[in-house]
Amino acid sequence: MKLAYLSHPDCLRHEMGAGHPESPARLRAIEDRLGAAGVLDWLLHVEAPEVAPEALRRAHDALYLAELAALDPGAGYAHVDPDTWANAWSLRAARRAAGAVVRAVDGVIAGEFERAFCAVRPPGHHATRAAAMGFCFYNNAAIGVLHALDHHGLARVALIDFDVHHGNGSEDILAGEERVLMVSTFQHPLYPASGVDPLGPNMCNVPLAPYTDGSALRGAVIRDWLPALDAFRPQLIVVSAGFDAHRDDDMSQLRWSEDDYAWVTTQIVDVAHRHARGRIVSTLEGGYDLPALGCSVLAHIRALGETMPASA
């Protein structure tokens, strides 16, 4: 089983100022941890291309795309959202991040590889159809989902989001789309103060109380996610993989561990085997404590790569 790892140096060039938690150090922490564990040598490395304009237009309004294209940060930063800024490299990095997910979808559907992890930034799941927010410019996961449906002609695609923050942008774009089932967990109350009332019948949102641990995640998956996913029978699973629910990450008050990320990934793999020929595309969302992020992504990738040698 081939597991692809998609990234690009442009994703390191996007930054939003000293002290901003969504920094290039996130990708370096992931690669350092994977390298130390011997996993990078085992993965199939694929360069993330820039996303095609038609893929962006499936998920985002033309006016919004034009507004982003007109940003001119010069040698500094352009203000996009109260906590989202652009430097001269930001949009190129965002195009690579979205392009990675599209390329990964192409690869798994063509049988080039069975699964993929996109180590990219900026993240995407807060970007709505018409606005950037929460460190996100383009909604990478939603773009990949719609590419699988409209370009490849799949009939059913599931989006699984386990970031600590609700994927409000993905819900905004995909709510009411009968070909999509989105299942998610997130802390409530917490930014962006959404998700408790689903926007469409294809949304399975499970808010989790602050200070709960991985047992709350596991209960949500077994009670809510798995029945919905098995009834839907997805032909492809796209994962918005956020690692900021870790107990060491001060972005939230959830108390997950690396074992919880490995467990939830194993559940996703099992669903993919039952319904989707094993096909999974995972893309990085949150995760801001660097050691916890590196260890959690390692656990996620090991669970995705079931046949990975024990030494990796």
C-alpha positions as CSV (number, residue, x, y, z in Angstrom):
1,M,0.0,0.0,0.0
2,K,1.5,3.3,-1.1
3,L,1.0,6.4,1.2
4,A,1.8,9.7,-0.5
5,Y,3.2,12.7,1.3
6,L,2.5,16.0,-0.5
7,S,4.1,19.3,0.3
8,H,6.1,22.1,-1.2
9,P,8.7,24.7,-0.1
10,D,6.3,27.5,-0.9
11,C,4.2,26.4,2.1
12,L,7.1,27.5,4.3
13,R,7.3,31.0,2.8
14,H,3.9,32.0,4.0
15,E,4.0,33.7,7.4
16,M,1.9,36.2,9.3
17,G,4.4,37.9,11.6
18,A,6.5,37.0,14.7
19,G,4.6,35.2,17.3
20,H,1.7,34.1,15.1
21,P,0.8,30.5,16.0
22,E,0.2,29.4,12.3
23,S,3.9,29.6,11.4
24,P,6.3,27.8,9.1
25,A,7.7,26.0,12.2
26,R,4.6,23.8,12.1
27,L,5.7,22.0,8.9
28,R,9.3,21.8,10.1
29,A,8.2,20.2,13.4
30,I,6.2,17.6,11.4
31,E,9.1,16.8,9.1
32,D,11.6,16.7,11.9
33,R,9.5,14.2,13.8
34,L,8.7,12.0,10.8
35,G,12.4,12.1,9.8
36,A,13.5,11.1,13.3
37,A,11.1,8.1,13.2
38,G,12.3,7.0,9.8
39,V,8.9,7.6,8.3
40,L,9.9,10.2,5.6
41,D,12.0,7.5,3.9
42,W,9.0,5.2,3.6
43,L,6.5,7.7,2.2
44,L,6.0,8.4,-1.5
45,H,6.9,12.1,-1.9
46,V,4.8,14.1,-4.3
47,E,5.3,17.8,-5.1
48,A,2.2,19.9,-4.5
49,P,1.2,21.8,-7.7
50,E,-0.6,25.1,-7.7
51,V,-4.4,24.6,-7.9
52,A,-6.2,25.1,-11.2
53,P,-8.6,28.1,-11.3
54,E,-11.6,25.9,-12.1
55,A,-11.0,23.9,-8.9
56,L,-11.1,27.1,-6.8
57,R,-14.3,28.3,-8.6
58,R,-16.2,25.1,-7.5
59,A,-15.8,26.2,-3.8
60,H,-15.4,29.9,-3.8
61,D,-17.3,33.0,-5.2
62,A,-15.7,34.8,-8.2
63,L,-15.7,38.1,-6.3
64,Y,-13.9,36.6,-3.3
65,L,-11.3,35.0,-5.6
66,A,-10.8,38.4,-7.3
67,E,-10.4,40.1,-4.0
68,L,-7.7,37.7,-2.9
69,A,-5.9,38.0,-6.3
70,A,-5.8,41.8,-5.8
71,L,-4.0,41.6,-2.5
72,D,-0.7,43.5,-2.5
73,P,1.2,43.1,0.7
74,G,4.4,44.4,-0.8
75,A,7.3,43.8,1.6
76,G,4.9,43.6,4.6
77,Y,1.5,42.2,5.3
78,A,-2.0,42.6,3.9
79,H,-4.8,42.4,6.3
80,V,-7.4,39.8,5.3
81,D,-9.2,38.9,8.6
82,P,-8.6,39.9,12.3
83,D,-6.2,37.0,12.7
84,T,-5.3,36.3,9.1
85,W,-2.6,38.2,7.2
86,A,-0.9,37.7,3.8
87,N,2.7,38.3,2.9
88,A,4.1,38.2,-0.6
89,W,4.2,34.4,-0.6
90,S,0.8,33.7,1.0
91,L,-1.4,33.2,-2.0
92,R,1.2,31.1,-3.7
93,A,1.4,28.9,-0.6
94,A,-2.4,28.8,-0.5
95,R,-2.6,27.7,-4.1
96,R,-0.1,24.9,-3.3
97,A,-2.1,23.8,-0.3
98,A,-5.3,23.5,-2.3
99,G,-3.4,22.0,-5.2
100,A,-2.0,19.3,-2.9
101,V,-5.4,18.1,-2.0
102,V,-6.6,18.1,-5.7
103,R,-3.4,16.3,-6.7
104,A,-3.9,13.7,-3.9
105,V,-7.5,13.1,-5.0
106,D,-6.3,12.6,-8.6
107,G,-3.7,10.1,-7.3
108,V,-5.9,8.0,-5.2
109,I,-8.6,7.8,-7.8
110,A,-6.1,6.8,-10.5
111,G,-4.6,4.2,-8.3
112,E,-1.2,5.8,-8.2
113,F,-1.3,5.6,-4.4
114,E,-4.0,4.4,-2.0
115,R,-3.8,7.2,0.6
116,A,-2.2,10.6,1.0
117,F,-1.3,13.1,3.7
118,C,-0.9,16.8,2.6
119,A,1.6,18.5,4.8
120,V,0.6,22.0,3.7
121,R,-0.2,25.4,5.0
122,P,-2.1,27.7,5.2
123,P,-4.9,25.5,6.5
124,G,-8.4,25.7,4.9
125,H,-11.5,24.6,6.8
126,H,-12.5,28.1,8.1
127,A,-12.5,29.6,4.6
128,T,-16.1,30.1,3.5
129,R,-17.4,30.4,0.0
130,A,-16.9,34.2,0.2
131,A,-14.5,35.0,3.0
132,A,-11.1,34.2,4.5
133,M,-10.9,33.6,8.2
134,G,-9.2,31.7,11.0
135,F,-5.8,31.5,9.2
136,C,-7.5,30.1,6.1
137,F,-7.6,31.5,2.5
138,Y,-8.9,28.7,0.3
139,N,-10.9,25.7,1.7
140,N,-8.5,23.0,0.7
141,A,-10.6,20.1,1.8
142,A,-13.9,21.3,0.3
143,I,-12.0,22.0,-3.0
144,G,-10.8,18.4,-3.0
145,V,-14.2,17.0,-2.2
146,L,-15.8,19.0,-5.1
147,H,-13.0,18.0,-7.5
148,A,-13.7,14.4,-6.7
149,L,-17.4,14.8,-7.4
150,D,-17.4,17.2,-10.4
151,H,-14.2,16.3,-12.2
152,H,-14.0,12.6,-11.4
153,G,-17.7,11.9,-11.3
154,L,-17.8,10.2,-7.9
155,A,-21.3,9.9,-6.4
156,R,-20.5,10.0,-2.7
157,V,-17.6,11.7,-0.8
158,A,-17.3,12.0,2.9
159,L,-15.4,14.8,4.6
160,I,-14.3,14.0,8.2
161,D,-13.1,16.9,10.3
162,F,-11.5,16.3,13.7
163,D,-10.0,19.8,14.3
164,V,-10.7,21.3,17.7
165,H,-12.4,24.2,15.9
166,H,-15.6,23.7,13.9
167,G,-15.0,23.6,10.2
168,N,-17.5,26.3,9.5
169,G,-16.1,27.1,6.1
170,S,-16.4,23.5,4.9
171,E,-20.0,23.4,6.2
172,D,-20.8,26.7,4.5
173,I,-19.6,25.4,1.2
174,L,-21.0,21.8,1.4
175,A,-24.2,22.1,3.4
176,G,-27.1,20.7,1.4
177,E,-24.9,18.9,-1.1
178,E,-26.5,15.4,-1.3
179,R,-23.3,13.9,-2.7
180,V,-21.4,14.8,0.5
181,L,-21.6,13.7,4.1
182,M,-19.6,15.8,6.5
183,V,-18.9,14.4,10.0
184,S,-17.0,16.5,12.6
185,T,-16.1,16.9,16.2
186,F,-15.0,20.2,17.8
187,Q,-14.9,21.9,21.2
188,H,-18.0,24.0,22.1
189,P,-18.0,26.7,23.1
190,L,-15.0,27.9,21.1
191,Y,-14.1,29.8,18.0
192,P,-15.8,30.2,15.5
193,A,-19.0,29.8,17.7
194,S,-20.7,27.6,15.1
195,G,-21.7,24.0,14.4
196,V,-24.2,23.3,17.1
197,D,-27.0,23.9,14.7
198,P,-26.1,22.1,11.4
199,L,-26.8,24.0,8.2
200,G,-27.9,21.0,6.2
201,P,-29.1,17.4,6.6
202,N,-25.8,16.1,5.3
203,M,-23.9,17.5,8.4
204,C,-23.2,15.3,11.4
205,N,-21.7,17.7,13.9
206,V,-20.7,16.5,17.4
207,P,-19.7,19.3,19.8
208,L,-17.5,18.3,22.7
209,A,-17.4,19.9,26.1
210,P,-14.2,21.7,27.3
211,Y,-11.9,19.6,29.4
212,T,-13.1,16.3,28.1
213,D,-10.5,13.7,26.9
214,G,-10.3,11.2,24.1
215,S,-13.1,9.1,25.5
216,A,-15.6,11.8,24.3
217,L,-14.1,11.6,20.8
218,R,-14.4,7.9,20.8
219,G,-18.0,8.0,22.0
220,A,-18.9,10.5,19.2
221,V,-17.2,8.4,16.5
222,I,-18.9,5.1,17.6
223,R,-22.3,6.6,18.4
224,D,-22.6,9.3,15.6
225,W,-20.0,9.1,12.9
226,L,-19.8,5.4,12.1
227,P,-23.6,4.8,11.6
228,A,-23.8,7.9,9.4
229,L,-20.7,6.9,7.4
230,D,-21.8,3.3,6.9
231,A,-25.3,4.4,5.8
232,F,-23.7,6.9,3.3
233,R,-21.1,4.4,1.9
234,P,-18.5,7.0,0.7
235,Q,-16.5,6.2,-2.4
236,L,-13.7,8.5,-1.1
237,I,-12.9,10.0,2.3
238,V,-11.3,13.4,2.7
239,V,-10.0,14.3,6.2
240,S,-9.5,17.7,7.6
241,A,-6.9,16.7,10.2
242,G,-6.5,19.2,13.0
243,F,-4.2,18.3,15.9
244,D,-5.1,21.2,18.2
245,A,-7.3,19.1,20.5
246,H,-4.1,17.7,22.0
247,R,-3.8,18.1,25.8
248,D,-0.6,20.1,25.3
249,D,-2.0,22.6,22.8
250,D,-3.2,25.8,24.5
251,M,-5.6,26.7,21.6
252,S,-8.3,24.7,23.3
253,Q,-9.3,22.9,26.5
254,L,-9.7,19.4,25.1
255,R,-7.4,16.7,26.4
256,W,-6.6,14.3,23.5
257,S,-3.4,12.3,23.1
258,E,-1.4,10.8,20.2
259,D,-3.2,7.5,20.9
260,D,-6.6,9.2,20.3
261,Y,-5.4,10.4,16.9
262,A,-4.1,7.0,16.0
263,W,-7.5,5.5,17.1
264,V,-9.7,7.8,15.2
265,T,-7.5,7.3,12.1
266,T,-7.8,3.6,12.4
267,Q,-11.6,4.0,12.5
268,I,-11.5,6.1,9.3
269,V,-9.3,3.5,7.6
270,D,-11.8,0.8,8.5
271,V,-14.6,2.8,6.9
272,A,-12.5,3.3,3.8
273,H,-11.9,-0.4,3.5
274,R,-15.6,-1.1,3.8
275,H,-16.8,1.4,1.3
276,A,-14.1,3.4,-0.5
277,R,-11.5,0.8,-1.7
278,G,-9.3,2.1,1.1
279,R,-9.0,5.6,-0.5
280,I,-8.3,8.5,1.9
281,V,-6.9,12.0,1.4
282,S,-5.9,13.7,4.6
283,T,-4.9,17.4,4.8
284,L,-3.4,19.4,7.7
285,E,-5.6,21.9,9.5
286,G,-4.7,23.0,13.1
287,G,-2.1,22.0,15.6
288,Y,0.1,24.6,17.3
289,D,2.1,23.0,20.1
290,L,5.0,21.9,18.0
291,P,6.1,18.8,19.8
292,A,2.5,17.6,20.2
293,L,1.9,18.4,16.5
294,G,4.8,16.3,15.3
295,C,4.0,13.3,17.5
296,S,0.3,13.5,16.6
297,V,0.9,13.6,12.8
298,L,3.3,10.7,13.2
299,A,0.5,8.7,14.9
300,H,-1.9,9.7,12.2
301,I,0.4,8.7,9.3
302,R,1.4,5.4,10.9
303,A,-2.3,4.6,11.2
304,L,-2.9,5.6,7.6
305,G,0.0,3.4,6.5
306,E,-1.2,0.1,7.8
307,T,1.6,-1.9,6.1
308,M,4.3,0.5,7.3
309,P,7.3,-1.4,8.8
310,A,7.4,-1.5,12.6
311,S,10.8,0.4,12.5
312,A,9.0,3.4,10.9
